[in-house]
Amino acid sequence: MKSSMMIVGAFVVGCLVSYFDLLPAWLDSGSVVMWVLYALMIQVGMSIGSDPRLKEILQTLSFRLLLLPCATIIGTFVAVALISVVIARWSLFDLLAVGSGMGYYSLSSILITSLKEPALGAAAAAELGTIALIANVLREMYTLLLAPLMVRWFSPVAPICSGGATTMDVTLPVITRYSGKDWVFVSIVHGILVDFSVPFFVSLFCSL
């Protein structure tokens, strides 16, 4: 919860810095955004590749284990499609790009802002990127806050599906606590596989 509040705080500070025109001119360029995006992609690869559990995870992958991340991704897309019926401001594909963040707010928001700028313009692309940031931060936050209720009302896998890409790190402690230690390995595998899907699906839907 504390980390999520710090993220929201950093976002608010960024908005205020831009609003009061305190941002250095060299930061307000597409090239800087792209280099930040490249750095994030490197960080994703490093965090996954340096995990000492990666070899064990790859050796024990099974078809049944792959069903949970597939269910998370498909369930997210179905929910977004239903919500798109009442949101006229954005197309279905724009909203699917937002949902494709799967809780990975930093990567998805930067990707969407960069990829949608040629089609939507800088202002609209930044707006959609901001929506992606807020939506995916909220996904992480309600997983952290509602995990015990999800387990009680649904099943131990509910917080894992809800957490999306965050179940390998940020939301893993609450999943361990409320779903049980038996679900730790499943949660880590789920997080890694959903994490891999984020750049692919965000890029795909932004191109449609």
DRENDRENMI-872395 format. One record per residue (C-alpha): x, y, z. Coordinates in steps of 0.25 Angstrom, whole numbers, plus 5000, padded with zeros to 4 digits. Each point is the difference from the previous one (the first is absolute). Example, Ala and Ser with C-alpha at 12.3 -4.5 7.8 and 13.67 -1.06 7.14 Angstrom:
// residues 2
504949825031 500650144998 
END
This chain:
// residues 208
500050005000 501150105004 500749974986 498750034993 499850135007 501450044996 499749974986 498850085000 500850115007 501150004990 498950014989 499450125006 501350075002 500349974985 498750074996 500250125009 501450024994 499550004986 498850085003 500950115006 500949994989 501249965009 500449894990 501450024994 499950014985 500949884997 499049915007 498850044992 500449924987 499649874994 501549955000 500150005015 498749935002 500549894990 501349985008 499249995013 499149894993 501349934995 500550015015 498749945005 500149884990 501449975004 499650015015 498949904997 501049904993 501050025012 498949985011 499549874993 501449954996 500750025013 498949935008 500749875006 498649934999 500050024985 500649874996 499249925010 498750074994 500449974986 500249855003 498749985007 499150074991 498849924996 498750034991 499150015013 501050105005 499850094988 498550005001 500050105011 500750114993 499249974988 498750025008 500550135006 500350064986 498749954994 499250045012 500650144999 499750024986 498649955002 499850105011 500650114992 499149974988 498850015009 500450135006 500350064986 498549994997 499750125010 501350084996 499950074987 501250095001 501049894997 499949884990 500049865004 501449984996 500550125008 499349955012 500649864998 501450064999 499750065014 499549875005 501249934994 500950075011 499649895009 500450085012 501350044994 499750155001 501450054996 500349934988 498650004994 499850155002 501350034993 499749914989 498650054997 500450145001 501149984990 499349904990 498750085000 500650144998 500149994984 498549964999 499450085011 500950125002 500950035012 498950055009 499049884998 501149905001 500550065013 498649995005 499849854996 501449975007 499550075012 498849925000 500949874999 500850055012 498850025009 499349884996 501249915002 500450065013 498649985005 500049864996 501249985009 499450075011 498749935000 500749875000 500850045012 498850055007 499049894996 500849885000 499449945013 498650024995 500349944986 500549885007 498849995009 498950034989 500749934988 501249915001 501550015003 500350034985 499150125000 501150105005 501049944991 499150034988 499750135005 501550045002 500449974986 501450034997 500350045015 499849865006 501549974998 500450125009 499150115006 498849925003 500749875003 500050025015 498550025002 499849884991 500949925008 499350055013 498649984995 500049894989 501049925008 501549964997 499549894991 499750104990 501350085000 500749924988 498750014992 500050155003 501450034996 499849924987 498750074997 500750145002 501249974991 499149954988 499050115001 501250105001 500549944987 498650034994 499950155003 501050064989 499449904990 498550035002 500250155003 500750014987 499049924992 498850085005 500750134998 500249964985 498649974997 
END
